[in-house]
Amino acid sequence: MTWLLPPGALLRFEGLDQPLRILEPLGGGTQGQVYAVDAGGERLALKWYLPACIARDRQLPSRLRQAIALGAPSSHFLWPLALLEPTPEARPLIRHAAAGFGYLMPLRPPGFIGAHLHAGGALEISLQSVLRACLFLAEGFHQLHLKGLCYKDISLGNLFLEPASGRILICDNDNVDIDGRDLGGVLGTPGFMAPEVLLGRAKPGASSDLFSLAVLIFRLLTRHDPFRGRQELAIRCLDEPARRRLYGDDPVFIFDPLDPRNRPDPQEHAAALITWPIYPQSLQALFEQSFGPGLRRPQQRALTGQWIQALARCLDQRRLCPHCGQETFTDPEAPGCCWSCGGVLPRPALLQAPHGRVVLAPGNALQRHHLDPLQPIDLSHPLGELVAHPSDPSILGLRNTAPAPWQAWLHNGQQLTIPPGKTCNLAALHQLHCESGVITLTT
Amino acid sequence: MAFPNVRLSNRPLHFIYLCDCSGSMAAQGKMQALNQAIRQSLPGMAEVARENPEARVLVRAIRFADQAAWHLPEPTPVQQLQWQDLQAGGITAMGEALSLLAAALQSPPMEERALPPVLVLISDGQPTDDFEAGLALLMRQPWAQKAVRLAIALGHDADLEVLQQFIGPEPAGPGRSPRRPLQASTATTLAQYIRWASTAVVGAASMPASRLSDAATEPNLNIPLPDLPPTLLDPTDDVGPLVW
């Protein structure tokens, strides 16, 4: 690789008090190169653009300045911190005739890996982590859209995941723009672009983001593509014109309830047929909406808030199949079968809160919004976590992760205090009184 | 308790080198430079293949000198590829190499469904056989028409005209373009171009990249090609002779 910035060099940039030490190159793509840098003892990342990219995208510096001034919508973004233009004395150290520019951003922490590895099946991850990642994704773009911004290039390539927790990081935030303003830049990535953008009938914006978000969530949840069904089998060479037909001219959702033309092929598209039935109808309905009527009418696409709600509900009804141990997400009120082994699922025990219910399964959590409908859905700060006893996994408890103690009423009438950090055995529990309401255990 | 063991169905991406092994390649270490450039490019190519859920990257190679022959006949997953050195010696049977390639791009042996193949022709001289006939045979194959065809000219004696014919019509306007033969006059530029073809182009042919709104879209191109690697500023460039 030809590195434009010399590793080891100390470079000064306009507007920065201290020089940056280029520590090591981290990677290079079609747009630019990323380096680890030392900024006065703090390790950060620096993206430096390739000259061809700068020449093509004249609005890039204005968009970056705007994004930097507005600040990150949430902690899910690796957001630009400062635009970097070399000072005259730094210019000769840059190994290209044009000085160029780049930007500074936080370094991606270890443990976050590219989302395409998940799509390619090269990753061990739980269904719960994938659903959490999708929820964080919807939350990130919810915040971004609330700020009046659009992202324009939602795709697998701009997303990193932490498999154990489902936490995410959205990178490449240099296309972010004020929705509707169109300071040039990217159109999107084929396969993720809304049909109206792919066909050149509209500029990318918040409503095309919603389409791309639905594609990305679908790809994460199913490891398959929403438009690759039988129609793909007719394509011999999958090139640009073919992708345009598949995603632009006549896209048909593989699970469209009304149009069966593009159903998955049992051999070629097995992933879709195995994974789609895992998810509850309420979640499937958002895809049917976004990829059905929403294909041609952007205002019909599922909104970020709807995704957040449906994904949070799906996580609340997660339980482990008593026959095979696999995670299942069926409606706790209705009879259901395990998607994996086909075994009949018994009616689960639930934590019933005033505004939500959580199936009893280790790993599930009681959230603030279950008690207070005005609280936003925020998985990062649960009130309580369902955990198995460390030495006897058959005993399930609820750990108090709230700041205040709970009062627990047991079946035998006994009353106990559960201080923060402690866990109460659910086998004995009847009701919990916490600051914001009462939770009843129902079996 | 894990995500089911499934993955997006993928398609084969055939990447085929056509390497000139004529006697002139022995001069100035060109043959060694090419062997090195290909060998050094493999980890990066494997990384692109690993990160790409939509493609199975399979590599083959043809060598041509007095005759053309398969140097690496089996479509080999890049992760398993061990590059055997090419040896120089003989004349330049480039036309025969294209005929050999044409046979490989027929269906069968080509799969019914695939990604556009990537064909990279590397030469330092003029064909000594019937290049036109070989090219005509090749271009009758639909997979060859759909393929991304690139050419690297080694040194100053390469026949740019035949390399351009292999690629297809020359783009309008002057300047470096992936639709023109890439001219590698040093081992470093050769390595850069081989790396670019085996990573950036493989990526573009298998998994679409972000599209810019004002990107100059070249018509009749079934795969938009990525930018060429930037030319590094060498302080000794363009200063005239260094010693005289």
Interface residues (C-beta under 8 A of the other chain):
Chain A: M1 T2 L4 T30 Q31 L50 P51 A52 C53 R56 D57 I94 R95 H96 A97 G114 H116 L117 H118 A119 G120 G121 A122 L123 E124 I125 S126 L127 V130 D153 S155 L156 G157 N175 G184 G185 V186 L187 G188 T189 P190 G191 M193 K203 R219 R223 H224 D225 R228 L233 I235 R236 C237 L238 D239 E240 P241 R243 E268 H269 A270 A271 I274 T275 I278 L320 G325 Q326 E327 S340
Chain B: M1 A2 F3 P4 N5 V6 R7 L8 S9 N10 R11 G44 R50 E51 N52 P53 E112 R113 A114 L115 P116 P142 W143 K146 Q192 R195 A200 G203 M207 P208 A209 S210 R211 L212 S213 D214 A215 L221 N222 I223 P224 P226 D227 L228 P229 P230 T231 L232 L233
